[in-house]
Amino acid sequence: MKQIAIFLLASLLGATAQAAEYVIDTKGAHAFIQFRIKHLGYSWLYGRFDDFSGSFQYDENNPEASSINVNIDVNSLDSNHAERDKHLRGEDFLFVEKYPSATFKSTRYEVTGDGKGKLSGDLTLRGITKPITIDVTHIGGGQDPWGGYRQGFTGTTEFALKDFGIDYNLGPASQTVEMILDVEGIRL
């Protein structure tokens, strides 16, 4: 019985030791937070957040133990139109003067298939925190040409604007926003 307990403890410690910490590579422009929303139901309006930071833990042998924390400067919004960006930063939408940042903190990761999973967590936007789920695909990982080690993921999620206090009437086809997330991390 004692040998089983030692084996289990060694296995747990080994699994913990294999989890690696990664910093999101925003300096090399290898990570993106983008969004799209239907414009009147006729086309898509795309935008992005240019300034964000974060880190994640990932173990290729135990992806369920993965976690991520991201902080977004919502004032860095860019939809390729200065007047629209000013409106989106205002009280009708992001209200950046009062809520200058948004955050995402994961609470769970569930593997759903080969390299795929569902990342659950809490998104805080406009001072309101709600759970969301991100469909994630592991793109790959390995050594980079500079002696580092990287992991890359892509993900998508969708949520209702009204869930985060955005009640501006954009028409019935524009009630939800889609987020497209691409993250490359450098192991610390």
N, C-alpha and C positions, 0 to 999 in steps of 0.2 A: 504494500500500500504506500509506503514511504517513497519507493522508487517511482510510482505513478505520479505522486504529488510533485516530486522533483522534476520529472519529465514535463508535466503540465506547466510548472512555473518557468522552466527553461524555454518552453515553446512560446509562452506569453511574452517573456522578456525578449526573445529573438524576434518575434513579430513586431514588438514595439521598437526595437532597435532598427528595423528595416524601414520604418516610416521615415520619409524624408520631407524636409521643409523646403519650399520653393517660394521665391519672390516673383511676382508677376512682372514680366519684362515690358514695361511701358516705355522705358527710355529708348529701346531699340525699335519701337513701333511694331512689336510683335504681339500686341494684345489690343482688342477693340471691344467697345461697348456701343452697339448700334441699336437703333430702334426704327420701326416703321409703323405707320398708321394710315388707314385709308383716307384719302382726301375726297370727301363727299361721295364715296363709293365708286368713284370713277378711275382713280389711280392711287399710287402709293406715294406718301411723303416719307423720305428717309432722313435720318439724322444720327448724330453720334455724340458721345461725351469724350472730350479730348484729354481730360485730366482726371486720372483715377489711380489708385494704388491698392495693393493687397498682397496676400500670401496664401498659400495652401499647403496642406500636408497630403502626401500621396504615397501609397505603398502598392506597387504592382502586384504583389502576392496577396494583398488584403485590401482591395479597393473600398470595401464597406467602411473602413476606418478613415476614409478621406474626409477632409474638411477644408473650408475656404472662408476667408474674410476679405471683403472689398469695401473701400471707401471711395465715393464718387463726388467730385466737385461738380455740382449740377450747373453752376454758372459757366462751365466749359462746354455747354451744349452748342452744337453747330449743325444747323439744318440747311446750310448753304444759301441763307437769305437773311440779311441783317435785321430787317424790320420784323420778320416772323420770329427770329431768335429772341428779339427784345420782348415780343408778346409772350413767347413760351417761357421766358424767365420771370415774367410778371405774376401778379396775384391770381390771374385766371388759370394758370397752369402750375409751374414749379415753385413760384413764390420764393426765388433764391435769396431775396433780402432777408426773409425770416428763416428759411430753411436752406442754408448754403450747401448742405451735403446730403447724400443718400448713402445708405449702407446695406450690405447683404452679409448675413452670417449664416452659414449652413448649420443644420441640425441633424441631418441624416443623409446617407448616400446608399441607394439600393441598386445593385447590379441587375440589369434586365436582359442582357445578352452579351454577345462577344464585343467587348469594348464600349458597350452602351449602358446607361444607367439613368436614374432619376435622382437629382440633387434637390433635397428639400431644405428650406431655410426661411429666415425672416428678412423681408425687405422693408426698410424704413425709408419712406419718401414723404415729403411735406409733413414730417413729424408723426406720421401714422405708420405703425408696424403691422404688417400682414404676412401670413405664410404664403410662399409661392413654391412651385416645383419647376425645376429646369431639366429639360431632356438633354442629356449629355452624351457626347461621343468622344472617346479617347482617340486622338489623331495619331499619337506616337510619342516615343521618347528615346533618348540616347545621348551619346557624346556629341558635343558641338566642336567646331574647328579651333576653339580657343581654350580647350581643356576643361570646359564646364559640362554639366549634364542638364538636359532640358526635358520637359514633358509638355505636351500640347493637347488642348481640348477645345471643342466647340459645343455650344449649347443654345437652346431656344426656349423661350417661355412667353406667355401671354397673360395679361391681366386687365381687368376693367379699370378705366381711369377713375370712376366714381369711388372705387375701393380706397383710393388715396386722396380723396377730397377734391378731385378735379371734376367739376360739374358743368364745365363750359359746353354748350351745345354745338357739336361738330356734325350733327346729323346721325341718323340711326346706324349707318355703316361704319361709324368712327367712334364706337364706344370702348373698344379695346385697343391696346398697344401691344405690338410684338417686339420682343427684345432678342437680338442676335449677339451672342457673346463668344468671342474667340480669345483664348487665353494660352499664352506660352509662358511657362515658368522656368526659372533658373535655380537649380538646387543650391542651397546655401552650404 
